[in-house]
Amino acid sequence: MKASHPIMLGVNIDHIATIRQARGTRYPEVIQAALLAEQGGADGITAHLREDRRHIQDRDIELLKTMINTRLNLEMAVTDEMVGIACRVHPHACCLVPERREELTTEGGLDVVGNFERIRAASQRLGEAGVEVSLFIDAEPAQIEAAGRTGAPVIELHTGHYSDAATPDAIAGELARLQAAAEQAETLGLTVNAGHGLHYHNVEAIALIPQVCELNIGHAIVGRALFTGLERAVADLKAIMLRARNLV
């Protein structure tokens, strides 16, 4: 049976900033991209303020918080600097992610088990500042159990292994892991989001997982926007998600 409760789309605009930073220009403007994404049906805007500032800049986060009409989800590493920025800017939500300077993109989930106290402390500080905290984690039972003890109310399941799976059996196996993880998180009272590597041809199966409340997607949308425009690219992906939930 298809899931029938709403599912939301968070549009990651990092790659708009990547194009801008490639030449050190003032364009393309990430605020304009965010507003177009909202017009296309985005329920929120996601941006990753990395420690090396390779794409999104501090100014972008401050402007996004004041100018967008939906929710701002700030992806960030678990550092004192980033927690301080989040407590000052007050995005609607923060997603804590692992970060390595040499990586092209986030390569895996947080090790909540191995860094429990640091993640718990950051989650508590952000929560006390009124910021909703999510933890970006792999679909592993031990990590989900540990996440449930940090005080963070939300997890975002890392879908990269599913997106990279190359055979039907591998895809089915990763889907089963994600479904089991979502069910475990639900029993712990956690809200479940998902993201990483999702695109127009693989998102439907993830949207069908009934516990998933929100998907965060960026690269695929920006890639399609080169040909269709950003508003249309967002609308097309949102339509796939809603059809999966039998909402259109």
C-alpha positions in Angstrom: 0.0 0.0 0.0 1.3 3.5 -0.9 2.0 5.9 1.9 -0.5 8.7 1.9 0.7 11.3 4.4 2.6 14.4 3.1 6.2 14.3 2.1 8.3 17.4 1.9 11.2 18.4 -0.4 14.2 20.4 0.8 16.2 21.8 -2.1 19.9 22.0 -1.6 21.3 25.1 -3.3 25.0 24.4 -2.6 25.8 23.9 -6.3 24.5 27.3 -7.2 27.1 28.7 -4.9 29.7 26.3 -6.4 29.2 28.0 -9.8 29.6 31.4 -8.3 32.7 30.5 -6.3 34.4 29.0 -9.4 34.9 32.5 -10.7 34.7 34.5 -7.5 31.8 36.5 -8.9 28.6 37.8 -7.2 26.5 35.7 -9.5 24.6 33.4 -9.7 22.8 34.7 -6.5 21.8 31.9 -4.2 18.9 33.9 -2.8 17.3 34.1 -6.3 17.8 30.4 -6.7 16.1 29.7 -3.3 13.1 31.9 -4.2 12.8 30.1 -7.6 13.0 26.8 -5.8 10.2 27.8 -3.5 8.1 28.9 -6.5 8.6 25.4 -7.9 7.3 23.7 -4.8 10.2 23.4 -2.4 9.1 23.1 1.2 12.5 24.2 2.5 15.9 25.3 1.4 19.1 23.4 2.5 22.6 24.9 2.4 25.8 23.4 3.8 28.2 25.9 5.3 31.4 24.0 5.1 34.5 24.8 7.3 36.5 25.6 4.1 33.7 27.8 2.7 34.1 26.1 -0.7 30.6 27.1 -1.8 28.0 28.6 0.6 29.3 31.6 2.5 28.3 33.1 5.9 26.5 35.9 4.1 24.4 33.5 2.2 23.1 31.8 5.4 22.3 35.2 6.9 20.4 36.4 3.8 18.6 33.0 3.4 17.3 33.2 6.9 15.8 36.6 6.4 14.5 36.3 2.8 13.1 32.9 2.1 9.5 32.1 2.7 9.9 28.4 3.8 12.3 26.7 6.2 16.1 27.1 6.2 18.0 23.8 6.9 21.7 24.5 7.7 24.0 21.5 7.1 27.1 21.8 9.2 29.9 20.0 10.9 29.9 19.4 14.6 32.3 22.1 15.6 32.2 25.0 18.1 32.4 27.5 15.3 29.4 26.1 13.4 27.3 25.6 16.5 28.0 29.2 17.4 27.0 30.4 13.9 23.8 28.4 14.1 22.9 29.7 17.5 23.4 33.3 16.2 21.6 33.0 12.9 18.8 30.7 14.2 17.9 28.6 11.0 14.8 26.6 11.4 16.8 23.4 11.4 20.4 22.2 11.5 21.6 18.9 10.1 24.8 17.8 11.7 27.0 16.0 9.1 30.6 14.6 9.0 33.0 16.7 7.1 36.5 16.1 5.6 38.3 18.9 3.7 39.5 16.5 0.9 36.0 15.1 0.1 34.1 16.2 -3.0 30.8 15.8 -1.1 29.7 14.3 2.2 30.8 10.7 1.9 28.9 9.0 4.8 27.0 9.4 7.9 28.0 10.7 11.3 29.6 8.2 13.7 27.2 8.9 16.6 28.4 5.9 18.5 32.0 7.0 18.4 31.4 10.7 19.0 28.4 10.4 21.2 29.2 13.1 23.8 30.3 15.7 21.3 27.2 15.2 19.2 24.9 15.1 22.2 26.4 18.3 23.5 26.0 20.1 20.2 22.4 18.8 19.8 21.5 20.0 23.3 23.0 23.5 22.7 21.2 23.9 19.4 18.0 22.6 20.8 18.2 25.1 23.7 18.6 27.9 21.1 15.4 26.8 19.4 16.9 25.1 16.4 15.6 21.7 15.3 18.4 19.3 15.1 18.8 16.3 12.7 21.7 13.9 12.5 22.8 12.6 9.1 23.5 8.9 9.7 23.9 5.6 7.8 21.1 3.1 8.0 22.8 1.2 10.8 20.9 0.0 13.9 23.6 1.0 16.4 23.9 4.5 14.9 20.1 5.0 15.0 19.9 3.8 18.6 22.7 6.2 19.6 21.0 9.0 17.7 17.9 8.4 19.7 19.9 9.1 22.9 21.4 12.4 21.8 18.2 14.4 22.2 18.1 15.3 18.5 14.5 14.8 17.3 15.3 14.0 13.7 17.6 11.8 11.7 18.4 12.0 8.0 19.2 8.7 6.5 22.1 8.6 4.2 20.8 7.3 0.8 24.2 7.4 -0.9 24.7 3.6 -0.8 21.3 3.1 -2.4 22.0 5.7 -5.0 25.3 4.0 -5.9 23.9 0.5 -6.0 24.4 -0.8 -9.6 22.4 -4.1 -9.7 18.8 -4.9 -8.9 19.8 -7.1 -6.0 22.0 -4.4 -4.5 19.3 -1.8 -4.9 16.8 -4.1 -3.2 19.2 -4.7 -0.4 19.8 -1.0 0.2 16.1 -0.3 0.1 15.5 -3.0 2.7 18.2 -1.5 4.9 16.6 2.0 4.6 13.1 0.7 5.3 14.3 -1.2 8.4 16.2 1.9 9.6 13.1 4.1 9.2 11.0 1.6 11.1 13.5 1.5 13.9 13.7 5.3 14.1 10.0 5.5 14.2 9.8 3.2 17.3 12.3 5.5 19.0 10.1 8.5 18.3 12.4 10.0 15.8 11.3 12.0 12.7 12.9 10.5 9.6 14.3 12.4 6.6 16.5 11.1 3.9 18.9 12.3 1.3 22.2 12.1 -0.7 22.5 11.1 -4.3 18.8 11.0 -5.0 17.6 12.0 -8.5 14.6 11.8 -10.8 15.1 8.1 -11.6 15.6 6.7 -8.1 13.7 9.0 -5.8 10.3 7.2 -6.1 11.3 4.2 -4.1 12.6 6.3 -1.2 9.4 8.5 -1.3 7.4 5.3 -0.9 9.0 4.5 2.5 6.1 5.6 4.7 8.1 6.9 7.7 10.1 9.4 5.5 8.9 12.9 6.0 11.4 14.9 3.9 13.9 14.4 1.2 16.8 16.8 0.7 18.0 16.9 -2.9 20.3 19.3 -4.7 22.8 18.1 -7.4 20.2 16.4 -9.6 17.9 19.4 -9.5 20.6 21.9 -10.3 21.7 19.7 -13.1 18.3 19.5 -14.7 17.8 23.2 -14.2 20.5 23.9 -16.8 18.0 22.6 -19.4 14.6 23.3 -17.9 15.1 26.2 -15.5 15.2 25.8 -11.7 11.5 26.3 -11.0 10.5 23.6 -13.5 13.3 21.2 -12.2 12.0 21.5 -8.7 8.4 21.0 -9.7 9.2 17.9 -11.7 10.9 16.2 -8.8 8.3 17.2 -6.3 5.6 15.7 -8.6 7.4 12.3 -8.6 7.5 12.4 -4.8 3.8 13.3 -4.5 2.8 10.6 -7.0 4.6 8.1 -4.9 2.5 9.1 -1.9 -0.7 9.0 -4.0 -1.2 12.7 -3.3 -1.7 13.8 -7.0 
